[in-house]
């Protein structure tokens, strides 16, 4: 299995490095690599909350990066969706041969949960959705952060176990995208708290955030606002949703789609507008 690894925190972020090492089987927990190829193509800089933005009016500069003796890849000075688009059309076939494509795209491991409405804002999820749109199954992986220092290595072990469970009966369909969230896993936590997490398949919580902004005044007198919310303070939490399950310390798996059409109301709108003509 050939894996394209990307993220939105940047190619040198601890989350992608830990996930890379877990996938190639460096961790003694695993006795073999998950894939024959694990190739990172990720943003040069942090691109958190850039959603599905892409670059059109500036060049996408690329350079080879070596994170440590086991991990080398390509940094793209662009957004997560740019990385996937460029990887599939150019960078992957340039390295592995004309017509070659990855079997799966894994995006992450993001520093911060992507549950609820954050799925819409997430660059991590956007990279995975872009891959699914282009016909390659994808998995987005995110880590719920607490107040302590994240244990990315241990979280990556849980991520690999979740990925193994997802592909145990074969890769998902070509256009499938799954969002996986790992519960808080911190350095210093009691081993019993992090030894095993149940996996829950659940839907996305669809309630807005309680957004907060601090009003400030710059030295020159200009007024500006600074985002002060914690990103996981939702107006409501539905039973069995990804938000509820991640707070109950379960690994959440949520199937996503890129088709935003609200199919249940297509007929009603067609009936209402049938025969309408715009004349100027």
C-alpha positions in Angstrom: 0.0 0.0 0.0 1.3 3.4 -1.0 0.5 6.3 1.3 0.6 10.0 0.6 1.0 11.8 3.9 0.1 15.4 4.3 -1.3 17.9 6.9 -2.0 21.5 7.7 0.4 22.1 10.5 3.4 22.1 8.3 5.8 19.4 7.2 8.0 19.8 10.4 5.1 19.6 12.9 5.4 16.9 15.6 2.1 15.4 14.6 3.0 14.5 11.1 6.4 13.2 12.2 4.9 11.0 14.9 2.3 9.7 12.5 4.9 9.0 9.8 7.0 7.0 12.3 3.9 5.0 13.4 3.0 4.2 9.8 6.4 3.0 8.8 6.6 0.8 11.9 9.5 2.5 13.7 7.6 2.2 17.0 8.3 -1.2 18.6 4.6 -1.5 19.1 4.4 -2.5 15.4 6.3 -5.2 13.7 6.0 -3.9 10.1 5.2 -0.8 8.1 1.6 -0.2 7.3 2.5 0.7 3.7 5.3 -0.1 1.3 5.6 3.7 0.7 4.9 6.5 3.1 5.7 9.8 1.3 5.1 13.2 3.0 4.0 16.1 0.8 2.9 18.8 3.1 2.7 22.6 3.5 6.0 24.5 4.2 4.3 26.6 6.9 1.4 26.3 9.3 -2.0 26.4 7.4 -4.4 25.7 10.2 -8.1 26.8 9.6 -7.4 27.6 5.9 -10.2 25.3 4.9 -10.3 24.3 1.3 -8.5 27.4 -0.1 -6.2 26.9 -3.2 -3.6 29.0 -4.8 -4.0 30.5 -8.3 -2.2 33.8 -8.5 1.2 33.0 -6.9 3.6 30.2 -7.7 3.7 27.0 -5.6 7.3 26.8 -4.6 8.5 23.3 -3.6 11.6 22.0 -1.9 12.8 18.7 -0.5 12.8 18.5 3.3 14.5 16.0 5.6 12.9 15.9 9.0 15.1 13.1 10.4 17.0 10.1 9.1 13.7 8.2 8.6 11.5 11.0 7.1 12.0 13.0 4.0 9.5 14.5 1.7 8.4 17.7 -0.2 7.4 21.0 1.4 4.9 23.0 -0.7 4.6 26.7 0.0 0.8 26.6 -0.3 -2.3 25.3 1.4 -3.2 21.7 2.3 -5.5 21.3 -0.8 -2.7 22.7 -3.0 -0.4 19.9 -1.6 -2.8 17.2 -2.6 -3.6 18.6 -6.0 0.0 19.1 -6.8 1.1 15.8 -5.4 -1.4 13.8 -7.4 -0.9 15.6 -10.7 2.9 16.2 -10.6 5.0 15.4 -7.6 3.9 11.7 -7.0 4.3 10.6 -10.6 7.6 12.5 -11.0 9.0 10.4 -8.1 7.3 7.1 -8.6 6.7 7.0 -12.3 4.3 8.2 -14.9 0.7 7.2 -14.1 1.5 6.3 -10.6 -0.8 7.3 -7.8 -1.0 6.7 -4.0 -3.5 4.1 -2.8 -4.6 6.3 0.1 -4.1 9.8 1.4 -3.6 10.3 5.1 -3.8 13.9 6.4 -2.5 14.7 9.9 -1.9 14.2 12.7 -3.4 17.6 13.4 -2.7 19.4 16.7 -6.4 19.9 17.7 -9.6 18.0 17.3 -11.6 18.5 14.1 -15.1 17.7 15.3 -18.4 19.6 14.8 -18.3 22.7 12.7 -14.5 22.7 12.8 -14.6 20.1 10.0 -15.6 23.0 7.7 -12.7 25.2 8.7 -10.0 22.5 8.9 -7.1 22.4 6.4 -6.5 18.8 7.6 -9.9 17.7 6.5 -9.8 19.8 3.3 -6.7 17.9 2.2 -8.4 14.6 2.8 -11.6 15.8 1.0 -9.5 17.0 -2.0 -8.0 13.5 -2.3 -11.4 11.9 -2.1 -12.7 14.2 -4.8 -9.8 13.3 -7.0 -10.6 9.6 -6.6 -8.2 8.5 -3.8 -9.7 7.3 -0.5 -8.5 9.4 2.4 -8.3 9.6 6.2 -8.0 12.8 8.2 -6.4 12.3 11.6 -6.6 14.9 14.5 -5.7 14.9 18.1 -7.9 16.5 20.8 -5.6 18.8 22.8 -5.9 19.2 26.6 -4.1 21.5 28.9 -0.9 19.5 29.1 1.8 18.7 26.5 0.5 16.3 23.8 2.0 12.9 23.6 2.1 12.7 19.8 3.9 9.4 19.7 1.3 7.6 21.8 -1.5 9.3 19.9 0.0 8.2 16.7 -0.1 4.6 17.9 -3.8 4.9 18.5 -4.2 6.6 15.1 -2.4 3.7 13.4 -4.6 1.2 15.2 -7.7 3.1 14.0 -6.4 3.2 10.4 -5.7 -0.5 10.6 -9.3 -1.2 11.7 -10.6 1.0 8.9 -8.7 -0.8 6.1 -8.9 -4.3 7.7 -11.4 -5.4 5.1 -9.9 -3.4 2.2 -9.4 0.2 1.4 -12.5 2.5 1.4 -14.1 3.4 -1.9 -12.2 5.7 -4.2 -14.2 8.8 -3.2 -14.5 8.0 0.5 -13.2 10.3 3.2 -13.1 9.5 6.9 -12.3 11.9 9.7 -10.6 10.3 12.7 -10.2 12.1 16.1 -8.0 10.8 18.9 -8.9 11.7 22.5 -6.6 13.8 24.7 -3.3 11.9 25.0 -0.7 13.8 27.1 2.7 13.3 28.5 2.4 12.3 32.1 -1.1 10.9 31.9 -1.7 7.7 33.8 -1.0 4.7 31.5 -4.4 3.2 32.2 -6.1 6.3 30.9 -4.4 6.0 27.5 -3.8 2.3 27.0 -7.0 1.7 24.9 -9.7 3.9 23.5 -13.0 2.5 22.0 -13.7 3.4 18.4 -17.0 5.1 17.7 -18.5 5.7 14.3 -20.6 8.9 14.7 -22.0 11.9 12.9 -20.8 15.4 12.9 -22.2 17.7 15.6 -24.0 20.5 13.7 -24.2 23.3 16.2 -22.3 26.6 16.1 -19.5 27.7 18.3 -19.8 30.2 21.1 -17.4 32.6 19.4 -15.6 35.1 21.5 -13.4 38.1 20.4 -11.4 40.5 22.5 -11.6 44.2 21.5 -8.2 45.8 21.5 -6.6 49.1 20.5 -3.3 49.2 18.7 -0.7 51.8 19.7 -1.7 53.9 16.7 -5.3 54.0 17.8 -6.7 51.4 15.4 -9.3 49.1 16.8 -8.9 45.4 16.2 -10.4 42.1 17.5 -8.5 39.0 18.6 -10.2 35.6 18.5 -10.5 34.3 22.1 -12.7 31.2 21.9 -11.4 27.8 22.6 -12.6 26.2 19.4 -14.6 23.4 21.1 -17.2 25.5 23.0 -20.3 24.5 21.1 -23.8 26.0 21.6 -25.2 22.5 21.9 -23.9 18.9 21.7 -26.1 16.2 20.1 -26.3 12.7 21.6 -23.9 10.3 19.9 -22.2 13.1 17.9 -18.4 13.4 17.3 -18.2 16.1 19.9 -19.9 14.1 22.6 -17.8 11.0 21.9 -14.4 12.8 21.8 -15.2 14.3 25.2 -16.0 10.8 26.5 -12.5 9.7 25.4 -13.4 7.6 22.4 -11.8 7.6 19.0 -14.3 9.1 16.6 -14.7 8.1 13.0 -17.0 10.2 10.8 -17.6 9.6 7.1 -17.6 12.9 5.2 -18.6 13.9 1.7 -17.7 16.8 -0.6 -21.1 17.0 -2.4 -22.8 19.8 -0.5 -26.1 19.5 -2.4 -29.1 19.3 -0.2 -30.8 16.6 -2.2 -34.0 16.4 -0.1 -35.2 19.8 -1.3 -34.2 19.6 -5.0 -37.7 18.6 -6.0 -39.3 21.4 -4.0 -37.1 24.1 -5.6 -37.6 22.6 -9.0 -41.3 22.7 -8.6 -41.2 26.3 -7.3 -39.0 27.6 -10.1 -40.2 25.4 -13.0 -40.9 27.6 -16.0 -39.3 30.6 -14.5 -37.3 32.7 -17.0 -34.8 35.5 -16.4 -35.4 38.3 -19.0 -33.4 41.5 -19.1 
